[in-house]
Amino acid sequence: MNSLNRIAAILAASASLVTAPAIAAEWGPTKPVRFIVGFPPGGATDLVARIMQPKLSASLGSQVIVDNRPGANGVIALQILKNAEPDGHSVAMGHIGGMVISPAIQKVGYDVYKDFAFLTMLVSLQNILIVHPSVPAKNLPEFLSYAKAQQGKVNYASSGVGSPGHLAGVLLETMTKIPMTHVPYKGGGPAITDLLAGHIPAFMAVISTSVPHVQSGKVRAIGVTGANRSTLAPEYPTIAELGYPGFEMTSWYGVLLPAKSPQMVTAKLNAGINEALASKDVIDNLKRQGLDGTGGTPEVFAAHIRSELAKWAKVVKDAGIKAD
């Protein structure tokens, strides 16, 4: 089933589970909708929001404004959302860092289940290990030999403590038994800037924003973190197929509302997001960035978060991941 048919099926299922057309017709935005993004411009999270922005504005009949509030691996944005009015005019991007990992390693000032209303999953995506050309490694075995010889002194960047890139790095260290040093940034944009400048040798980056730099020769690709090769760049092997079966870290983004948001607001926004995701323009733009549109109901999103909590809790505990 292709992406368009899959999303059409999701929309049909959503309509059968929630009487969205009838309920949603009772509410509509009366002012611009603020889409809070917990990372700086230039990273993958910001990219997804801006791909969605025009079609979501059209679906809702009101302007959607991307509001970047970077810091603490997306936690600051969710803190802002928690305190926003539950009137449908503020939504936020949530991902595994701010919703699953950070709450497990520090006090974040919110309860994911009590302080937010789930809207829908948006996209799933892979990370890719990339290195500066000065690193004497052209593939994973050479990179691991280099890291082993450095005795834990090889730095690798991520977009924050507990981010998908951080977890991918921890998983690689665990499975290879080769230590490295994690360097968290406030987002993928600043991290890729430092990698390109040669200030840091390696980066567990989101594939969507990294492939252009690999193709231009400015950085070198070592391996992708998903179970399968990316449709965006199938020439890059997975870490699993390079000798570490079972290695997998697939990230995701979803949309949240403040708790106590009325059902008619949730229904309207869910329908608007799914309509935007089903747009051919959005599907094509996401595919070009190596992103897979998902969509669906709030219930599906909530179930996914519970599954991710169960999956990553042991990794976080065993690795002793702590907040900065």
N, C-alpha and C positions, 0 to 999 in steps of 0.2 A: 504493500500500500504506500503510495507516494505521500509527501508531506501535505499536499492540498486535500487529498481524500481522507487522510488521517485526521486532519483538523476539522474537516466537515463532519466526520463521524463523531468527533468529540462534541461539536456544537449540537448535533442531534441528540446525543446522550444528555448533554446539559439541559436541553429544553425539556426532556422527559423527566428529569430529576427535579428541576426547579421551574415554576411557571414564570420564567424570566420575562417574556414579552408583556404579560399582564402586569406583573409587579413593577418591572423597570419603567413602564410607561408613566408611573405615578411620580417619578423623580427624574430630575435632570440638573446638571450643574448650572448655577446662576452666576458663576464667576470662573476665572481660570483655575484649572486643576494643577496643583503643585505635585510634581513627580520627584520625590526626594531620592537622591543617589548618593550613597556613602563613600564615593571614591572620586578622585579628581577627573577632569576632562582628559581624554586621551587613552583611558583604559577600557577594558572590555565591558565593564558594567555601564559606564557612561555611553559607550557605543550602542549597546542594546536599547537603552532608554531613548536615544536619539533616532534609532531606526524605527521605533514604535511611535514616536512623538506625532508625526503628521497624520498617520492613519488613525491613531487613537483620538486625536483632536477631532477628526472627521466623524468617527464613530460616536463620540459623546456629544458632538455639537457644541463644543466649547474648547478654547485653547488649552493645551497641556504645556506646562513650562517645566523644563528640567532644572532642578535645584541641587547643585552639587554641594554636599556637606561632608567632605572627606575626614577620615580619622578613625583610629581604633578598629580597623578591619570591618567597617560598616556599622559599628555600634553607635556612633554619634548620630547617624541618620535615623536609626531606629529609636533612639532616645527622643529625638525631635518628633517623630511620628507618634510615639506614645502620648505626648502632651498636646497633640493637635486636636482640633475639634472633630468629632466623629460625624461630619456632615458631608463626606464624600469629596471634599475639595483638597484633601491631602492624602497621597498614597506614597509608598516607599518601596524601593527595590530591596528584597531580602535574598540572602544567599547563605551558603553553608557556613561561612565564617561567622557572621553576625547572629545567625539563628541557631546554629548547632554547636560550633566549637567554642566561640568566645563565652557563651553562658556556662560552659562546662569548666572553664579555667579561671574565671574572674567574675566579680560582681559587675553586672552590666546595667543595672538600674531598670530592668524590665523583665517580665516573665513572658516568654514567647507565646504561651497558650492563653494567658490571662489578659495580656495587654494589647493583643492584636487580633484582628479579624483576617482570615486568609481569603485571598481573592483567587489567584490561580498561579500555576507554574507558567513561566514564560519560555525559557530555553534551557538546553543542556549543552555543555561544551567541554572540550579537553584542554589540558595544559600540555606544554612542550618544553623540554629541557633544551635551552639554547646557551651558547657560549660565545665569548668574544673571540675574534680570530687569533688573538695572541695566545690563547690556550692551546697547548700542543696536543689536541685531541680532535679527531675527525669522526669518531663513532663512540658508542657507549663503552666497549672494552677499554679503549684508549683513555677515555675520560675517567673511568674508575681506577685505572692504573695510575693516572696522574693524581687523582684525589687520595689514593692510598699512600702514594709516596710523600704527599704533603702532610700526612698524619693529622688530618682533621682541620688543616689550616685553609682549605679551599672554601671560599665564601660563595654562597648562592643566595640570590635575592628572591623574595616573594612579595606579594602585595599586602602582607601583614601577618602577625602571629595568628595561627589558626586558619589562615586562608587556604584555599585548595592547593596553591603552589607550595605552601609550607607543608601541608599534609603529604603531598606527593614526594617532597624531599625527605621527610621523616620515613615514609614507606620505603624509599630507595635506600636510605641508610640502614634501615632495619633488615631488609632482604639481602643486601650486599655485605652487611657488617663493616661498611667503610664509613667512618665519621666525616662529617663536613660541618661547616659553620653557617647557620641560618642568619640572614640579614633582612629583617622585615622593613618594608617601605609603607608609605601611606596609600599606595595604589600602584597599578601597573604602569601608569604614565611616567612617574618619576623613576621607577626601577628600570624601564627600558632606556630612558635617557642616560642613566648612569652606566648601563651595560654598553651602549653604543659609544660612550666616551671612554670606555676602558677602565672605569672606576671600580667595577665589580666583574669577576670573570664569568659567572654563570647566573642564570635566571630561570626559575620554573614559571614560565610565562603562559598566559592564555594564548591559545593558538591563533585566534582571530586577529590579534594585533601584532603577532610576531612573524607570520609568514612573509609579509612584504619585506621585512628586514633580512630574512633568510634568503629570499629570492634575489635581493639586491647584492648579497655577499657581505653585508655589514655584520652579520652574526652567522653562526653555524648551528644547524639543528643536530641534536644528539638522539632524541627519541620522544615519542608522544606517550601520554599517560593513560589513554583509554584502553578498553579491552580490544578494540578494533582500530585500524588505521582511520585517520580523519578523511572524510570525503573532500575536504578543502585541499588537502595536500597528501594524497595517498602514497607518495614516494617516500615519506618519512616513516620508518618502522616504529612499532610500539615497543616500549621497554619490556613488555611481557614476551614478545617474540624474540627479543634479543638475549634471552636466557633466564628471564625471571617470570615464569608463568604464574598467573594469579595477581600480578601487579595491575592495579586499576585505580584511577582517581578521575572521576567524571564530575565536573562541577555543574551547578544549576543556579538559575535566578528565578525568583517569583515575586509577586506583588502583594503587599499587605495594606490594610487599613487600620486605623485605631480601633480598639475594642469598643463595643457598644454602638458600632455603626449600624443603622437600620437595615433590615433585610432588603428593602427596596433599593437602597443605595448599593449594597453588595451585589444584588442581582444586576443592576444597571451597569456597574463597572465591570463585572465579570463578563457580561454579554459584549460590552464594548471592546474589552481586551481580546476576547476570542474572535470577534469580528475583525479586528486589526491583524491578528495573527494569521487569519485565513486569507488576507489580502495577498495577491500574487507578488506585488512589489515588496512587501515585508518578507515573504517566504524567500524570494530571490536574494534580497539583501542579506538575510540571515545566512543563507547557504554560502554566499560569497565570503562570509566571515568565518565559516566553519561552525556555524551555530545551527542547532536543530530546534525548531519551534515545537512547543508541547501544548500548552493550553489545558483546558479542562475545568473541573468544578473545584470549589473550595475544599470539598471533602477529599478529593484526590490529592490536592496539595498538602493538606494536613497529614494524610497517611504517609506521604513521601517523607515529610519532615520526621515523623516518628521512626520510620525505617532508617533514616540517616543517623539519627541519634543513637540507635542501637548499633549501627555499623561502626561508627567512629569513636564511640566512648572508650572502647578498649585500646584503640591506637593512641588516643590522647593520654590515657592513664599510663600505659606501658612506656610511652616516650617521655613522660614527665613534662609535657608541654605546659609552660606557665606564661602568664601575661607579662608584658614588659614592665 
